[in-house]
């Protein structure tokens, strides 16, 4: 089976972990500090704060910026549920905006339409590794005095005109096992604001300014030195792994473009292909079955958008939706529950393997079987 994802872990990672185990210092320590320093350099920001997961990164970033009850946060429903769950965890209201049909990222034109007097933050997602229209969103954040938090959990090393994501606002990254680089679990928040970084460090560690001096209500959301040791080595591999992902994606696109909708890459944007996601014109379940029978793993990201998840449908008062034909952004009626482009994508997207462990023969097989299905 050609897997949909495969983490590249070698002897360097094993040695790094064994050194931490031998040291006897397993919790947050020197390795975490080094990983933070190295990751901040990669993102071209002043500060990086390591945490226990990408979800923790989103949660703490919102808290550090003072987002809470009564506030609205504009985001996308075409993402993993953690994006919106983090907003609910701080007591704020998610406002789901429809997506662009080609990148699947949040539509910045509709974002401006969604802004109200209660809007406190924008939380766009750099979905599948293609940066969202962050320049336009940055302008909106400045114009309306909003906090900009980037969900870059799928976009390590993605850039716009050479500037890395995670440096346009407050960046949030995940190091889950299937991400472009991994620590097994883990996350990172990036920022150029020293005060925000200080607040993040306080919140991740039980609100302790110093040992046993708790000055705020905090959490236990720290990263361990074991995870950080993995992260340091993975970060050293990241450029090579990213280039291989791009090369694999380029090969697939050269083979199947024109018969299916392949991933869009905007001029000046570096797509890092956390996923290589196509649109299947019809019978997606048959595509999945056919490819599985030929030994090709696939995945659907995401079959059910967040606003249609059972938990959200049961509590419709918790969020709003804005699409191209919305007539109001102040009341969440049943009509306002629709996101047409998001829902269309959810029914037609299919992710193919693109990870750097693929061989040329694997890529050739994937392309061949997609072409068979198209004819």
ABEGO torsion letter per residue (X at the ends): XBBABBBBBBAAAAAAAAAAAAAGBABBBAAAAAAAAAAAAAAGBABBBBBABAAAAAAAAAAAAGBBBGBBBBBBABBBAAAAAAAAAAGBBBBBBBBBAAAGBBBAAAAAAABBAABABBBBBBBGGBBBBAAAAAAAAAAAGBBBBBBAAAABGBBBGGBBBGAABBBBBBABAABABBAGBEBBBBBABAAAAAAAAAAABGGBABBGBBABBBBBABBBAAAAAAAAAAAAAAAAAAAAAAAAAAAAAAAABGABBBBBBBBGBBBAGABBBBBBABGAAAAAAAAAAAGBBBBBOBABBAAABAAAAABAAABBBBBAABABAABBBAAAABBAAAAAAAAABBBBBABAABBAAAAAAAAAAAAAAAX
